[in-house]
């Protein structure tokens, strides 16, 4: 072997050794410039408006995280938001999830999918791909299936009903001087609405001394609200639990109630979910018809979020901050904390970090901790009650987050 040959082999050996050392080094493995996070929400179709607001919240969260130094345990790697359209049907949402896991194999986590029906379908796909998903969707079924990669940041529908019902009865009794005795339920057949109604039917109403005298379920979109409202008028319940998830359905029902002389507080009306408090309601329903109407939601712009609310208004021209924006904003921070804990851009490691996370009191979801139980439900998750007051839905419960005092509509 010649001297030149020996020298070339030595150089190659040194380079190979150096490369192997770099590849095996944990520090080298952590040097990524960006980490992809998915957002699977409706961008087209019937639910495009709330999907857009979820995107606003996610964008703000990602920008704020990156502006504050990114993922420090990954050398300051920046988050990159990958937005996918779930469409407006369960089948479209499932297909979008299949595209997401096939086309974006380097996603470390995702947030979505708005309607519980969509989230149930999407997480069947993401669970098989070991992709952790954070969701504000309410249905108890989402975290009742034994899945290990689904994390529910909101209180479940059943939990929200259990928390809200005593407060509503107390509010009614304080304001009117008498305790309500009878109730009606008008609900659509989406998963979250069904979960809320089921919890009330299965004991919550009886526990609070309430008798169910009208119980009607419809499939959205609603073509004619007249038969439903006629049943309410005939029964004359003390309270109406009103559970549409589509704004057009809420509009039809409210207008028909007003036409039949039941609107504007004649029968106090309480909703569950966001549809009744969406900004788009004011494009089709007058503030007078909405005045005093209550809705129980997983989260809302509340005390402590004033700067975020102002930024959302300025950047996106949104009139207020719904759960879709604040919860999805919070999801980005939870994913960020999981990445810091995991120390690597790996979806299984991020899921492990979420399962063992104990990040203290919640800032962007009401009450409870940034910690998940064995089912994937956020520990101590509370809920908010929002009320339409002078053309704006404002947080009125819990008291420590309230931006206004609640009132009971006058008959």
One Martini backbone bead per residue (centre of mass of N, CA, C, O) as a GRO file, in nm:
protein
  411
    1UNK     BB    1   0.097   0.036   0.023
    2UNK     BB    2   0.071   0.353  -0.017
    3UNK     BB    3   0.092   0.656   0.120
    4UNK     BB    4  -0.161   0.781  -0.020
    5UNK     BB    5  -0.358   0.555   0.048
    6UNK     BB    6  -0.332   0.570   0.358
    7UNK     BB    7  -0.429   0.866   0.379
    8UNK     BB    8  -0.713   0.831   0.253
    9UNK     BB    9  -0.817   0.620   0.456
   10UNK     BB   10  -0.784   0.794   0.707
   11UNK     BB   11  -0.976   1.021   0.626
   12UNK     BB   12  -1.228   0.841   0.590
   13UNK     BB   13  -1.232   0.732   0.880
   14UNK     BB   14  -1.262   1.003   1.023
   15UNK     BB   15  -1.523   1.093   0.885
   16UNK     BB   16  -1.696   0.850   0.967
   17UNK     BB   17  -1.662   0.886   1.271
   18UNK     BB   18  -1.774   1.171   1.290
   19UNK     BB   19  -2.053   1.106   1.172
   20UNK     BB   20  -2.138   0.895   1.380
   21UNK     BB   21  -2.116   1.082   1.623
   22UNK     BB   22  -2.330   1.286   1.529
   23UNK     BB   23  -2.573   1.093   1.490
   24UNK     BB   24  -2.561   0.978   1.798
   25UNK     BB   25  -2.610   1.252   1.898
   26UNK     BB   26  -2.847   1.419   2.071
   27UNK     BB   27  -2.785   1.706   1.975
   28UNK     BB   28  -2.811   1.650   1.673
   29UNK     BB   29  -3.110   1.536   1.677
   30UNK     BB   30  -3.226   1.831   1.784
   31UNK     BB   31  -3.146   1.981   1.507
   32UNK     BB   32  -3.419   2.159   1.433
   33UNK     BB   33  -3.598   2.414   1.262
   34UNK     BB   34  -3.879   2.246   1.251
   35UNK     BB   35  -4.225   2.188   1.365
   36UNK     BB   36  -4.503   1.998   1.297
   37UNK     BB   37  -4.849   2.115   1.310
   38UNK     BB   38  -5.178   2.026   1.317
   39UNK     BB   39  -5.492   2.138   1.143
   40UNK     BB   40  -5.825   1.994   1.166
   41UNK     BB   41  -6.066   2.176   0.981
   42UNK     BB   42  -6.317   2.366   0.867
   43UNK     BB   43  -6.289   2.541   0.539
   44UNK     BB   44  -6.546   2.411   0.422
   45UNK     BB   45  -6.868   2.480   0.422
   46UNK     BB   46  -7.089   2.490   0.688
   47UNK     BB   47  -6.810   2.518   0.901
   48UNK     BB   48  -6.600   2.743   0.810
   49UNK     BB   49  -6.612   2.966   1.020
   50UNK     BB   50  -6.505   2.814   1.276
   51UNK     BB   51  -6.249   2.711   1.134
   52UNK     BB   52  -6.120   2.992   1.094
   53UNK     BB   53  -6.101   3.059   1.398
   54UNK     BB   54  -5.914   2.827   1.471
   55UNK     BB   55  -5.687   2.930   1.291
   56UNK     BB   56  -5.637   3.192   1.435
   57UNK     BB   57  -5.552   3.070   1.706
   58UNK     BB   58  -5.314   2.902   1.597
   59UNK     BB   59  -5.151   3.130   1.471
   60UNK     BB   60  -5.107   3.290   1.727
   61UNK     BB   61  -4.965   3.070   1.889
   62UNK     BB   62  -4.726   3.019   1.700
   63UNK     BB   63  -4.618   3.310   1.691
   64UNK     BB   64  -4.569   3.341   1.997
   65UNK     BB   65  -4.375   3.106   2.033
   66UNK     BB   66  -4.162   3.195   1.822
   67UNK     BB   67  -4.110   3.483   1.949
   68UNK     BB   68  -4.013   3.319   2.232
   69UNK     BB   69  -3.802   3.081   2.092
   70UNK     BB   70  -3.955   2.835   2.081
   71UNK     BB   71  -3.799   2.522   2.114
   72UNK     BB   72  -3.558   2.490   2.343
   73UNK     BB   73  -3.498   2.170   2.344
   74UNK     BB   74  -3.460   2.231   2.006
   75UNK     BB   75  -3.288   2.497   1.959
   76UNK     BB   76  -3.541   2.687   1.860
   77UNK     BB   77  -3.757   2.561   1.721
   78UNK     BB   78  -4.013   2.595   1.496
   79UNK     BB   79  -4.333   2.628   1.434
   80UNK     BB   80  -4.552   2.452   1.197
   81UNK     BB   81  -4.845   2.506   1.028
   82UNK     BB   82  -5.086   2.251   0.929
   83UNK     BB   83  -5.358   2.283   0.710
   84UNK     BB   84  -5.674   2.105   0.717
   85UNK     BB   85  -5.967   1.988   0.553
   86UNK     BB   86  -6.269   1.844   0.685
   87UNK     BB   87  -6.516   1.970   0.618
   88UNK     BB   88  -6.895   1.881   0.641
   89UNK     BB   89  -6.829   1.570   0.699
   90UNK     BB   90  -6.744   1.273   0.825
   91UNK     BB   91  -6.614   1.157   0.566
   92UNK     BB   92  -6.430   1.398   0.504
   93UNK     BB   93  -6.275   1.391   0.771
   94UNK     BB   94  -6.157   1.108   0.739
   95UNK     BB   95  -6.009   1.160   0.471
   96UNK     BB   96  -5.830   1.389   0.581
   97UNK     BB   97  -5.683   1.214   0.789
   98UNK     BB   98  -5.557   1.019   0.584
   99UNK     BB   99  -5.395   1.237   0.437
  100UNK     BB  100  -5.235   1.345   0.674
  101UNK     BB  101  -5.077   1.077   0.751
  102UNK     BB  102  -4.959   1.038   0.458
  103UNK     BB  103  -4.841   1.347   0.387
  104UNK     BB  104  -4.759   1.399   0.720
  105UNK     BB  105  -4.524   1.219   0.887
  106UNK     BB  106  -4.392   1.479   1.067
  107UNK     BB  107  -4.599   1.500   1.261
  108UNK     BB  108  -4.647   1.548   1.624
  109UNK     BB  109  -4.930   1.701   1.608
  110UNK     BB  110  -5.283   1.789   1.680
  111UNK     BB  111  -5.578   1.982   1.591
  112UNK     BB  112  -5.929   1.922   1.664
  113UNK     BB  113  -6.255   1.913   1.450
  114UNK     BB  114  -6.494   2.036   1.617
  115UNK     BB  115  -6.697   1.829   1.570
  116UNK     BB  116  -6.753   1.536   1.727
  117UNK     BB  117  -6.812   1.366   1.477
  118UNK     BB  118  -6.537   1.426   1.348
  119UNK     BB  119  -6.348   1.341   1.580
  120UNK     BB  120  -6.427   1.045   1.589
  121UNK     BB  121  -6.324   0.983   1.299
  122UNK     BB  122  -6.034   1.098   1.303
  123UNK     BB  123  -5.926   0.928   1.560
  124UNK     BB  124  -5.928   0.655   1.421
  125UNK     BB  125  -5.678   0.734   1.246
  126UNK     BB  126  -5.466   0.867   1.447
  127UNK     BB  127  -5.434   0.627   1.635
  128UNK     BB  128  -5.293   0.436   1.425
  129UNK     BB  129  -5.055   0.674   1.391
  130UNK     BB  130  -4.968   0.797   1.671
  131UNK     BB  131  -5.135   1.074   1.682
  132UNK     BB  132  -5.166   1.345   1.862
  133UNK     BB  133  -5.485   1.483   1.986
  134UNK     BB  134  -5.637   1.790   2.025
  135UNK     BB  135  -5.962   1.872   2.184
  136UNK     BB  136  -6.285   2.057   2.212
  137UNK     BB  137  -6.462   1.837   2.197
  138UNK     BB  138  -6.734   1.692   2.392
  139UNK     BB  139  -6.773   1.407   2.365
  140UNK     BB  140  -6.750   1.129   2.565
  141UNK     BB  141  -6.659   0.917   2.344
  142UNK     BB  142  -6.374   1.017   2.273
  143UNK     BB  143  -6.275   0.914   2.592
  144UNK     BB  144  -6.429   0.601   2.587
  145UNK     BB  145  -6.225   0.403   2.388
  146UNK     BB  146  -5.910   0.370   2.487
  147UNK     BB  147  -5.739   0.587   2.389
  148UNK     BB  148  -5.384   0.728   2.361
  149UNK     BB  149  -5.413   0.995   2.130
  150UNK     BB  150  -5.633   1.153   2.310
  151UNK     BB  151  -5.705   1.509   2.399
  152UNK     BB  152  -5.927   1.667   2.628
  153UNK     BB  153  -5.966   2.007   2.709
  154UNK     BB  154  -6.251   1.973   2.759
  155UNK     BB  155  -6.534   1.935   2.882
  156UNK     BB  156  -6.764   1.729   2.878
  157UNK     BB  157  -7.089   1.719   2.815
  158UNK     BB  158  -7.171   1.584   3.080
  159UNK     BB  159  -7.007   1.773   3.265
  160UNK     BB  160  -7.135   2.040   3.179
  161UNK     BB  161  -7.421   1.973   3.265
  162UNK     BB  162  -7.352   1.917   3.565
  163UNK     BB  163  -7.239   2.208   3.618
  164UNK     BB  164  -7.479   2.395   3.500
  165UNK     BB  165  -7.760   2.324   3.616
  166UNK     BB  166  -7.744   2.442   3.907
  167UNK     BB  167  -7.689   2.736   3.809
  168UNK     BB  168  -7.953   2.777   3.651
  169UNK     BB  169  -8.149   2.725   3.880
  170UNK     BB  170  -8.040   2.944   4.067
  171UNK     BB  171  -8.085   3.183   3.877
  172UNK     BB  172  -8.390   3.148   3.843
  173UNK     BB  173  -8.469   3.166   4.146
  174UNK     BB  174  -8.343   3.443   4.210
  175UNK     BB  175  -8.495   3.610   3.981
  176UNK     BB  176  -8.811   3.485   4.024
  177UNK     BB  177  -8.871   3.325   4.314
  178UNK     BB  178  -8.870   3.042   4.152
  179UNK     BB  179  -8.865   2.712   4.086
  180UNK     BB  180  -8.809   2.516   3.842
  181UNK     BB  181  -8.991   2.214   3.695
  182UNK     BB  182  -8.989   2.242   3.375
  183UNK     BB  183  -8.879   2.085   3.060
  184UNK     BB  184  -8.716   2.133   2.743
  185UNK     BB  185  -8.591   1.945   2.452
  186UNK     BB  186  -8.390   2.072   2.175
  187UNK     BB  187  -8.219   1.858   1.939
  188UNK     BB  188  -7.969   1.751   1.776
  189UNK     BB  189  -7.768   1.464   1.626
  190UNK     BB  190  -7.512   1.539   1.742
  191UNK     BB  191  -7.280   1.428   1.959
  192UNK     BB  192  -7.279   1.657   2.174
  193UNK     BB  193  -7.584   1.694   2.205
  194UNK     BB  194  -7.645   1.404   2.290
  195UNK     BB  195  -7.469   1.409   2.547
  196UNK     BB  196  -7.615   1.636   2.694
  197UNK     BB  197  -7.901   1.511   2.691
  198UNK     BB  198  -7.833   1.241   2.827
  199UNK     BB  199  -7.745   1.352   3.101
  200UNK     BB  200  -8.022   1.472   3.168
  201UNK     BB  201  -8.201   1.216   3.133
  202UNK     BB  202  -8.001   1.024   3.331
  203UNK     BB  203  -8.054   1.244   3.611
  204UNK     BB  204  -8.009   1.557   3.627
  205UNK     BB  205  -8.297   1.655   3.637
  206UNK     BB  206  -8.386   1.500   3.889
  207UNK     BB  207  -8.163   1.613   4.081
  208UNK     BB  208  -8.302   1.920   4.011
  209UNK     BB  209  -8.625   1.897   3.999
  210UNK     BB  210  -8.684   1.804   3.691
  211UNK     BB  211  -8.923   1.792   3.422
  212UNK     BB  212  -8.973   1.615   3.126
  213UNK     BB  213  -9.207   1.731   2.854
  214UNK     BB  214  -8.993   1.778   2.614
  215UNK     BB  215  -8.852   1.556   2.341
  216UNK     BB  216  -8.642   1.665   2.071
  217UNK     BB  217  -8.511   1.536   1.752
  218UNK     BB  218  -8.286   1.652   1.491
  219UNK     BB  219  -8.178   1.703   1.152
  220UNK     BB  220  -7.937   1.857   0.997
  221UNK     BB  221  -8.102   2.066   0.835
  222UNK     BB  222  -8.367   2.268   0.907
  223UNK     BB  223  -8.677   2.325   0.748
  224UNK     BB  224  -8.897   2.321   1.005
  225UNK     BB  225  -8.994   2.464   1.324
  226UNK     BB  226  -9.300   2.440   1.392
  227UNK     BB  227  -9.346   2.161   1.537
  228UNK     BB  228  -9.156   2.218   1.775
  229UNK     BB  229  -9.285   2.488   1.881
  230UNK     BB  230  -9.569   2.379   1.931
  231UNK     BB  231  -9.484   2.192   2.167
  232UNK     BB  232  -9.389   2.417   2.351
  233UNK     BB  233  -9.652   2.582   2.365
  234UNK     BB  234  -9.827   2.352   2.486
  235UNK     BB  235  -9.641   2.285   2.748
  236UNK     BB  236  -9.500   2.517   2.907
  237UNK     BB  237  -9.213   2.550   3.004
  238UNK     BB  238  -8.972   2.686   3.219
  239UNK     BB  239  -8.755   2.543   3.029
  240UNK     BB  240  -8.511   2.566   2.752
  241UNK     BB  241  -8.331   2.326   2.580
  242UNK     BB  242  -8.093   2.439   2.322
  243UNK     BB  243  -7.931   2.216   2.058
  244UNK     BB  244  -7.775   2.358   1.826
  245UNK     BB  245  -7.501   2.366   1.554
  246UNK     BB  246  -7.663   2.548   1.353
  247UNK     BB  247  -7.741   2.863   1.272
  248UNK     BB  248  -7.993   2.818   1.093
  249UNK     BB  249  -8.146   2.661   1.312
  250UNK     BB  250  -8.149   2.876   1.532
  251UNK     BB  251  -8.300   3.086   1.369
  252UNK     BB  252  -8.563   2.936   1.314
  253UNK     BB  253  -8.639   2.887   1.611
  254UNK     BB  254  -8.637   3.181   1.718
  255UNK     BB  255  -8.840   3.300   1.514
  256UNK     BB  256  -9.072   3.103   1.581
  257UNK     BB  257  -9.095   3.175   1.877
  258UNK     BB  258  -9.164   3.473   1.833
  259UNK     BB  259  -9.417   3.425   1.658
  260UNK     BB  260  -9.548   3.249   1.915
  261UNK     BB  261  -9.464   3.414   2.188
  262UNK     BB  262  -9.161   3.285   2.314
  263UNK     BB  263  -8.973   3.507   2.311
  264UNK     BB  264  -8.777   3.713   2.495
  265UNK     BB  265  -8.819   3.524   2.777
  266UNK     BB  266  -9.085   3.362   2.801
  267UNK     BB  267  -8.872   3.126   2.757
  268UNK     BB  268  -8.614   3.022   2.897
  269UNK     BB  269  -8.292   2.994   2.724
  270UNK     BB  270  -8.070   2.705   2.687
  271UNK     BB  271  -7.752   2.629   2.580
  272UNK     BB  272  -7.519   2.414   2.396
  273UNK     BB  273  -7.270   2.570   2.273
  274UNK     BB  274  -7.172   2.793   1.999
  275UNK     BB  275  -7.387   2.867   1.781
  276UNK     BB  276  -7.551   3.093   1.949
  277UNK     BB  277  -7.251   3.275   1.973
  278UNK     BB  278  -7.205   3.358   1.699
  279UNK     BB  279  -7.149   3.628   1.499
  280UNK     BB  280  -7.354   3.535   1.267
  281UNK     BB  281  -7.620   3.579   1.417
  282UNK     BB  282  -7.635   3.900   1.356
  283UNK     BB  283  -7.703   3.856   1.042
  284UNK     BB  284  -8.009   3.707   1.121
  285UNK     BB  285  -8.034   3.812   1.423
  286UNK     BB  286  -8.157   3.995   1.657
  287UNK     BB  287  -8.066   4.119   1.962
  288UNK     BB  288  -8.349   4.092   2.090
  289UNK     BB  289  -8.373   3.775   2.052
  290UNK     BB  290  -8.095   3.723   2.227
  291UNK     BB  291  -8.160   3.842   2.483
  292UNK     BB  292  -8.043   3.641   2.763
  293UNK     BB  293  -7.918   3.418   2.632
  294UNK     BB  294  -7.787   3.098   2.707
  295UNK     BB  295  -7.453   2.937   2.717
  296UNK     BB  296  -7.272   2.630   2.724
  297UNK     BB  297  -6.915   2.619   2.737
  298UNK     BB  298  -6.584   2.532   2.736
  299UNK     BB  299  -6.505   2.827   2.623
  300UNK     BB  300  -6.379   3.176   2.662
  301UNK     BB  301  -6.346   3.490   2.656
  302UNK     BB  302  -6.177   3.625   2.944
  303UNK     BB  303  -6.045   3.680   3.222
  304UNK     BB  304  -5.702   3.738   3.105
  305UNK     BB  305  -5.767   3.785   2.767
  306UNK     BB  306  -5.759   4.081   2.663
  307UNK     BB  307  -5.513   4.084   2.465
  308UNK     BB  308  -5.617   3.859   2.276
  309UNK     BB  309  -5.882   3.990   2.198
  310UNK     BB  310  -5.757   4.244   2.072
  311UNK     BB  311  -5.591   4.096   1.854
  312UNK     BB  312  -5.822   3.953   1.710
  313UNK     BB  313  -5.972   4.208   1.631
  314UNK     BB  314  -5.739   4.344   1.470
  315UNK     BB  315  -5.648   4.107   1.269
  316UNK     BB  316  -5.962   3.960   1.210
  317UNK     BB  317  -6.231   4.112   1.289
  318UNK     BB  318  -6.331   4.010   1.559
  319UNK     BB  319  -6.572   4.074   1.807
  320UNK     BB  320  -6.493   3.795   1.951
  321UNK     BB  321  -6.393   3.523   2.176
  322UNK     BB  322  -6.412   3.211   2.118
  323UNK     BB  323  -6.348   2.884   2.172
  324UNK     BB  324  -6.202   2.836   1.903
  325UNK     BB  325  -5.967   3.032   1.964
  326UNK     BB  326  -5.872   2.983   2.264
  327UNK     BB  327  -5.834   2.671   2.253
  328UNK     BB  328  -5.636   2.659   2.009
  329UNK     BB  329  -5.428   2.831   2.135
  330UNK     BB  330  -5.377   2.644   2.378
  331UNK     BB  331  -5.283   2.392   2.218
  332UNK     BB  332  -5.010   2.507   2.128
  333UNK     BB  333  -4.893   2.523   2.420
  334UNK     BB  334  -4.918   2.226   2.492
  335UNK     BB  335  -4.738   2.121   2.266
  336UNK     BB  336  -4.491   2.281   2.346
  337UNK     BB  337  -4.459   2.150   2.630
  338UNK     BB  338  -4.427   1.861   2.522
  339UNK     BB  339  -4.170   1.913   2.358
  340UNK     BB  340  -3.995   2.002   2.592
  341UNK     BB  341  -4.025   1.730   2.745
  342UNK     BB  342  -3.931   1.534   2.517
  343UNK     BB  343  -3.679   1.653   2.327
  344UNK     BB  344  -3.847   1.566   2.061
  345UNK     BB  345  -3.963   1.516   1.718
  346UNK     BB  346  -4.200   1.298   1.844
  347UNK     BB  347  -4.509   1.162   1.869
  348UNK     BB  348  -4.471   0.955   2.099
  349UNK     BB  349  -4.322   1.146   2.292
  350UNK     BB  350  -4.548   1.355   2.307
  351UNK     BB  351  -4.764   1.168   2.422
  352UNK     BB  352  -4.606   1.096   2.679
  353UNK     BB  353  -4.593   1.389   2.779
  354UNK     BB  354  -4.900   1.432   2.804
  355UNK     BB  355  -4.959   1.199   3.010
  356UNK     BB  356  -4.727   1.335   3.225
  357UNK     BB  357  -4.845   1.602   3.260
  358UNK     BB  358  -4.774   1.899   3.497
  359UNK     BB  359  -4.856   2.251   3.438
  360UNK     BB  360  -5.084   2.345   3.597
  361UNK     BB  361  -5.273   2.595   3.570
  362UNK     BB  362  -5.506   2.714   3.366
  363UNK     BB  363  -5.527   2.973   3.100
  364UNK     BB  364  -5.719   2.876   2.824
  365UNK     BB  365  -5.894   2.717   3.022
  366UNK     BB  366  -6.138   2.640   3.238
  367UNK     BB  367  -5.994   2.553   3.478
  368UNK     BB  368  -5.784   2.354   3.613
  369UNK     BB  369  -5.546   2.152   3.444
  370UNK     BB  370  -5.233   2.061   3.285
  371UNK     BB  371  -5.383   1.758   3.276
  372UNK     BB  372  -5.415   1.398   3.231
  373UNK     BB  373  -5.591   1.131   3.228
  374UNK     BB  374  -5.637   0.799   3.137
  375UNK     BB  375  -5.842   0.907   2.898
  376UNK     BB  376  -5.760   1.227   2.819
  377UNK     BB  377  -5.862   1.417   3.040
  378UNK     BB  378  -5.891   1.708   3.179
  379UNK     BB  379  -5.816   1.815   3.484
  380UNK     BB  380  -6.081   2.000   3.609
  381UNK     BB  381  -6.269   2.076   3.392
  382UNK     BB  382  -6.448   2.336   3.294
  383UNK     BB  383  -6.691   2.602   3.244
  384UNK     BB  384  -6.901   2.821   3.054
  385UNK     BB  385  -7.116   3.106   3.078
  386UNK     BB  386  -7.308   3.261   2.825
  387UNK     BB  387  -7.439   3.598   2.750
  388UNK     BB  388  -7.667   3.792   2.602
  389UNK     BB  389  -7.556   4.145   2.584
  390UNK     BB  390  -7.611   4.389   2.381
  391UNK     BB  391  -7.497   4.201   2.127
  392UNK     BB  392  -7.315   4.025   2.343
  393UNK     BB  393  -7.123   3.750   2.435
  394UNK     BB  394  -7.069   3.688   2.781
  395UNK     BB  395  -6.901   3.614   3.057
  396UNK     BB  396  -7.075   3.482   3.375
  397UNK     BB  397  -6.921   3.193   3.399
  398UNK     BB  398  -6.722   3.201   3.627
  399UNK     BB  399  -6.658   3.453   3.843
  400UNK     BB  400  -6.334   3.465   3.789
  401UNK     BB  401  -6.410   3.507   3.454
  402UNK     BB  402  -6.600   3.733   3.453
  403UNK     BB  403  -6.734   4.024   3.252
  404UNK     BB  404  -7.027   3.972   3.379
  405UNK     BB  405  -7.348   3.984   3.488
  406UNK     BB  406  -7.613   3.801   3.533
  407UNK     BB  407  -7.942   3.752   3.385
  408UNK     BB  408  -8.295   3.730   3.380
  409UNK     BB  409  -8.538   3.698   3.189
  410UNK     BB  410  -8.828   3.872   3.121
  411UNK     BB  411  -9.181   3.811   3.096
   0.00000   0.00000   0.00000
